[in-house]
């Protein structure tokens, strides 16, 4: 883990992309201190906090959750007495996951993987370094419905709602004077994106909006620091996958068979290329047009299909 200054008083907390859950976060040493996303468990969030306290041991006023996924929110409990800002959809989905005790389920998967389908093994391996046993999901307490501008010691900080794209409650955070943008999981850098909720169109629109903001440095949700080139690459990826998925949808192939037939080319070099199945599956749901964007889907089944796709490629 590294806390890197990318502009005056603006820091990116970067983790090596080892698969599911290895996200990036940030810290702004202005406006009494702002953290952008917490990490997947308490241990790693504490490690980030220790790095931040070397810069400023006293200043953390606000936490921003860019969306609801656990790797961006499950460290919130360390900041229960602070202002935690998120979109209303982020809170909705966190409430549902808290009711399901998702941290407990994943902890069981790590400790007792034999209880889960064989196809879950690769996913469990990727999250095995985390410890969810002491996670107490802490919900945001400042809920927004759209955009919000903060003033941080006179510098503007814009929280912009761009969802549903990667997830229902996607926020990006733009610092226009510093020319820095924290994208949450709207941007995956050198790693395969993952479509949970949301729509293809909204994700494309979010990428176009980021391009129009002209940041010089982007802190992606996953992967190394990047710039607008990564935005173009990700946009091209989505347009390519959507087009290929439509072709195989029209031919009557299943999402898994379509994924096996898609030739990824250079995208095959991105980490987590088997996540293709999630993106194809979401495209198929849009083509069918019979369910809303937020209709539930079987996550375990898709993870298992990702394993089958990975196995197919290895043959």
C-alpha positions as CSV (number, residue, x, y, z in Angstrom):
1,X,0.0,0.0,0.0
2,X,1.3,3.5,-0.9
3,X,0.0,7.0,-0.1
4,X,1.2,9.1,-3.0
5,X,0.9,12.9,-3.4
6,X,-0.5,13.6,-6.8
7,X,-1.2,17.3,-6.4
8,X,-0.8,19.9,-3.6
9,X,-2.4,18.3,-0.5
10,X,-4.1,15.6,-2.6
11,X,-3.1,11.9,-2.1
12,X,-3.9,8.6,-3.8
13,X,-3.9,5.5,-1.6
14,X,-2.8,2.8,-4.1
15,X,-3.0,-1.0,-3.6
16,X,-1.6,-3.6,-5.9
17,X,-4.4,-5.0,-8.0
18,X,-4.6,-8.6,-6.9
19,X,-8.2,-9.2,-8.0
20,X,-11.5,-8.7,-6.3
21,X,-11.4,-6.2,-3.5
22,X,-8.0,-4.6,-4.0
23,X,-9.2,-1.0,-4.6
24,X,-7.7,2.4,-4.4
25,X,-8.7,5.3,-2.1
26,X,-7.6,8.8,-1.4
27,X,-7.0,11.6,1.1
28,X,-7.4,15.4,0.7
29,X,-5.5,17.3,3.3
30,X,-7.9,20.3,3.0
31,X,-11.2,21.3,4.6
32,X,-10.2,19.5,7.8
33,X,-9.5,16.3,5.9
34,X,-11.4,14.2,3.4
35,X,-11.0,10.4,2.8
36,X,-12.3,9.1,-0.5
37,X,-13.5,5.5,0.1
38,X,-12.5,3.1,2.9
39,X,-11.0,-0.3,2.2
40,X,-12.3,-3.9,2.2
41,X,-11.6,-4.7,5.8
42,X,-10.5,-3.1,9.1
43,X,-6.9,-4.2,8.9
44,X,-6.3,-2.6,5.5
45,X,-8.3,0.5,6.4
46,X,-6.2,0.9,9.5
47,X,-3.0,0.6,7.4
48,X,-4.3,3.4,5.2
49,X,-5.2,5.5,8.2
50,X,-1.7,5.1,9.6
51,X,-0.2,6.5,6.4
52,X,-2.6,9.4,6.5
53,X,-1.8,10.2,10.1
54,X,1.9,10.6,9.1
55,X,0.8,13.5,7.0
56,X,-1.8,15.0,9.4
57,X,-2.5,13.1,12.6
58,X,-5.7,15.1,13.5
59,X,-7.5,16.1,10.3
60,X,-10.3,13.8,9.1
61,X,-13.7,15.4,8.9
62,X,-15.4,13.6,6.0
63,X,-15.5,10.3,4.3
64,X,-16.8,9.9,0.8
65,X,-18.2,6.5,-0.4
66,X,-18.2,6.5,-4.2
67,X,-20.5,3.5,-4.2
68,X,-21.7,0.6,-2.0
69,X,-19.3,-2.3,-2.8
70,X,-17.6,-3.6,0.3
71,X,-14.1,-2.8,-0.9
72,X,-15.1,0.9,-0.8
73,X,-17.2,1.0,2.4
74,X,-16.4,-1.8,4.9
75,X,-13.8,0.3,6.7
76,X,-16.4,2.9,7.5
77,X,-16.8,1.8,11.1
78,X,-13.4,3.4,11.9
79,X,-15.1,6.8,11.2
80,X,-18.5,6.3,12.8
81,X,-18.3,9.8,14.4
82,X,-17.4,11.6,11.2
83,X,-19.5,12.8,8.3
84,X,-19.9,9.9,5.7
85,X,-21.3,11.1,2.4
86,X,-22.8,8.8,-0.2
87,X,-25.6,8.6,-2.7
88,X,-29.0,7.3,-1.6
89,X,-28.7,4.2,-3.8
90,X,-25.4,3.4,-2.0
91,X,-27.2,3.5,1.3
92,X,-30.0,1.3,0.0
93,X,-27.7,-1.4,-1.3
94,X,-25.6,-1.3,1.9
95,X,-28.7,-1.8,4.0
96,X,-29.6,-4.9,1.9
97,X,-26.0,-6.3,2.2
98,X,-26.0,-5.6,6.0
99,X,-29.3,-7.5,6.3
100,X,-27.7,-10.4,4.4
101,X,-24.6,-10.2,6.6
102,X,-22.5,-10.3,3.5
103,X,-19.2,-9.8,5.4
104,X,-20.0,-12.9,7.5
105,X,-20.8,-14.9,4.3
106,X,-17.5,-13.9,2.7
107,X,-15.6,-14.7,5.9
108,X,-17.2,-18.2,5.9
109,X,-16.1,-18.6,2.3
110,X,-12.5,-17.8,3.2
111,X,-12.5,-20.1,6.3
112,X,-14.6,-22.9,4.9
113,X,-14.3,-22.8,1.1
114,X,-15.4,-26.5,0.8
115,X,-19.0,-25.3,1.6
116,X,-19.1,-23.4,-1.7
117,X,-19.2,-24.4,-5.4
118,X,-15.9,-25.3,-7.0
119,X,-16.4,-22.4,-9.3
120,X,-16.1,-20.0,-6.4
121,X,-12.5,-21.0,-5.7
122,X,-10.8,-18.4,-7.8
123,X,-12.9,-15.6,-6.2
124,X,-12.2,-16.9,-2.7
125,X,-8.5,-17.1,-3.5
126,X,-8.5,-13.4,-4.5
127,X,-10.1,-12.2,-1.3
128,X,-8.3,-14.7,1.0
129,X,-5.9,-12.0,2.4
130,X,-8.9,-10.0,3.9
131,X,-10.4,-10.6,7.3
132,X,-14.1,-9.7,7.5
133,X,-14.7,-11.2,11.0
134,X,-14.7,-7.8,12.7
135,X,-16.5,-5.8,10.0
136,X,-19.5,-3.9,11.3
137,X,-21.1,-2.3,8.2
138,X,-21.5,1.4,9.0
139,X,-23.9,3.3,6.8
140,X,-23.3,6.8,5.5
141,X,-25.0,9.6,7.5
142,X,-25.1,12.3,4.9
143,X,-27.2,11.0,2.0
144,X,-27.4,12.9,-1.3
145,X,-29.7,12.5,-4.2
146,X,-27.7,14.1,-6.9
147,X,-24.6,16.3,-7.0
148,X,-22.9,18.1,-4.2
149,X,-20.2,20.8,-4.1
150,X,-17.9,21.0,-1.1
151,X,-15.5,23.9,-0.4
152,X,-12.2,22.7,1.0
153,X,-10.3,25.7,2.3
154,X,-11.6,27.7,-0.7
155,X,-11.0,24.9,-3.3
156,X,-14.0,23.4,-5.0
157,X,-14.7,19.7,-4.7
158,X,-17.5,18.3,-6.8
159,X,-19.3,15.1,-6.1
160,X,-21.1,14.1,-9.3
161,X,-23.7,11.3,-9.5
162,X,-23.1,9.3,-12.7
163,X,-25.0,6.1,-11.8
164,X,-26.4,3.6,-12.4
165,X,-23.2,2.6,-14.3
166,X,-20.9,0.3,-12.5
167,X,-23.3,0.3,-9.5
168,X,-26.5,2.0,-8.6
169,X,-25.0,4.9,-6.5
170,X,-21.8,5.8,-8.5
171,X,-20.2,9.1,-7.5
172,X,-17.1,10.6,-9.0
173,X,-15.2,13.3,-7.2
174,X,-13.6,16.1,-9.2
175,X,-11.1,18.7,-7.9
176,X,-11.1,21.1,-10.9
177,X,-8.4,23.4,-9.6
178,X,-6.1,20.5,-8.8
179,X,-7.0,18.7,-12.1
180,X,-7.5,15.5,-10.1
181,X,-10.5,13.1,-10.4
182,X,-11.3,10.2,-8.1
183,X,-13.4,7.9,-10.3
184,X,-14.5,5.2,-7.9
185,X,-15.2,2.1,-10.0
186,X,-16.2,4.0,-13.1
187,X,-12.6,3.7,-14.1
188,X,-10.6,0.4,-14.0
189,X,-7.0,1.0,-15.1
190,X,-5.2,-1.9,-16.8
191,X,-7.8,-4.3,-15.3
192,X,-11.1,-5.6,-16.6
193,X,-14.1,-3.6,-15.4
194,X,-17.1,-5.3,-13.7
195,X,-20.7,-4.4,-14.4
196,X,-22.9,-5.1,-11.4
197,X,-26.0,-2.9,-11.6
198,X,-26.4,-0.1,-14.0
199,X,-26.4,0.2,-17.8
200,X,-24.0,0.3,-20.7
201,X,-25.3,3.7,-21.8
202,X,-24.9,5.3,-18.4
203,X,-21.3,4.0,-18.1
204,X,-20.5,5.4,-21.5
205,X,-22.0,8.7,-20.5
206,X,-20.0,8.7,-17.3
207,X,-16.8,8.2,-19.2
208,X,-17.7,11.0,-21.6
209,X,-18.4,13.3,-18.7
210,X,-15.0,12.5,-17.1
211,X,-13.3,13.2,-20.4
212,X,-15.1,16.6,-20.6
213,X,-13.8,17.5,-17.1
214,X,-10.2,17.2,-18.4
215,X,-8.4,15.9,-15.3
216,X,-4.7,15.5,-15.6
217,X,-4.6,12.7,-13.0
218,X,-7.3,10.1,-12.4
219,X,-7.3,7.8,-9.3
220,X,-9.2,4.7,-10.6
221,X,-11.2,2.4,-8.5
222,X,-8.7,-0.4,-9.3
223,X,-5.3,-0.4,-11.0
224,X,-2.5,2.2,-11.4
225,X,-3.0,5.9,-11.6
226,X,-4.0,7.0,-15.1
227,X,-5.2,9.8,-17.3
228,X,-7.7,10.3,-20.1
229,X,-6.0,7.6,-22.2
230,X,-7.5,5.1,-19.8
231,X,-10.9,6.6,-20.2
232,X,-10.7,6.1,-24.0
233,X,-9.4,2.5,-23.6
234,X,-12.2,1.6,-21.2
235,X,-14.8,3.2,-23.5
236,X,-13.5,1.3,-26.4
237,X,-13.6,-1.9,-24.4
238,X,-17.3,-1.5,-23.5
239,X,-18.3,-0.6,-27.0
240,X,-16.5,-3.6,-28.3
241,X,-17.9,-6.0,-25.8
242,X,-21.4,-4.6,-26.2
243,X,-21.2,-5.0,-30.0
244,X,-19.8,-8.6,-29.8
245,X,-22.4,-9.6,-27.2
246,X,-25.2,-8.3,-29.4
247,X,-23.9,-10.4,-32.3
248,X,-24.0,-13.6,-30.3
249,X,-27.2,-12.7,-28.6
250,X,-28.9,-12.5,-32.0
251,X,-27.4,-15.9,-32.9
252,X,-29.0,-17.4,-29.8
253,X,-25.9,-18.2,-27.8
254,X,-25.9,-18.1,-24.0
255,X,-23.8,-15.4,-22.2
256,X,-21.2,-18.0,-21.4
257,X,-20.9,-19.3,-24.9
258,X,-20.8,-15.8,-26.2
259,X,-17.9,-15.0,-23.8
260,X,-16.1,-18.1,-25.0
261,X,-16.4,-16.9,-28.6
262,X,-15.3,-13.3,-28.0
263,X,-11.7,-12.7,-29.0
264,X,-10.4,-10.2,-26.5
265,X,-7.2,-9.3,-28.3
266,X,-5.1,-6.9,-26.2
267,X,-7.8,-6.8,-23.5
268,X,-6.8,-10.3,-22.7
269,X,-3.8,-8.8,-21.0
270,X,-5.9,-6.9,-18.5
271,X,-6.2,-8.4,-15.0
272,X,-9.3,-10.3,-14.4
273,X,-10.3,-10.9,-18.0
274,X,-12.8,-13.6,-16.9
275,X,-15.0,-10.7,-15.6
276,X,-16.0,-10.5,-19.2
277,X,-18.9,-12.8,-18.3
278,X,-20.4,-10.2,-16.0
279,X,-20.3,-7.6,-18.7
280,X,-21.8,-9.9,-21.4
281,X,-24.5,-11.0,-19.0
282,X,-25.4,-7.5,-18.2
283,X,-25.6,-6.7,-22.0
284,X,-27.8,-9.7,-22.5
285,X,-30.2,-8.4,-19.8
286,X,-30.4,-5.1,-21.6
287,X,-31.0,-6.8,-25.0
288,X,-33.8,-8.9,-23.5
289,X,-35.4,-5.8,-22.0
290,X,-37.6,-7.8,-19.7
291,X,-36.0,-6.6,-16.4
292,X,-35.1,-3.3,-14.9
293,X,-31.4,-2.4,-14.5
294,X,-31.6,-3.1,-10.7
295,X,-33.2,-6.5,-11.0
296,X,-31.4,-9.0,-8.7
297,X,-29.1,-11.6,-10.3
298,X,-27.2,-14.7,-9.0
299,X,-23.7,-13.5,-8.1
300,X,-22.4,-16.9,-7.2
301,X,-23.6,-18.3,-10.5
302,X,-21.8,-15.6,-12.5
303,X,-18.6,-16.1,-10.5
304,X,-18.8,-19.8,-11.2
305,X,-19.2,-19.0,-14.9
306,X,-16.1,-16.8,-14.7
307,X,-14.3,-19.9,-13.4
308,X,-15.6,-21.9,-16.3
309,X,-14.5,-19.2,-18.7
310,X,-11.0,-19.1,-17.2
311,X,-10.7,-22.9,-17.4
312,X,-11.8,-22.8,-21.0
313,X,-9.1,-20.2,-21.9
314,X,-6.5,-22.3,-20.2
315,X,-7.1,-25.4,-22.3
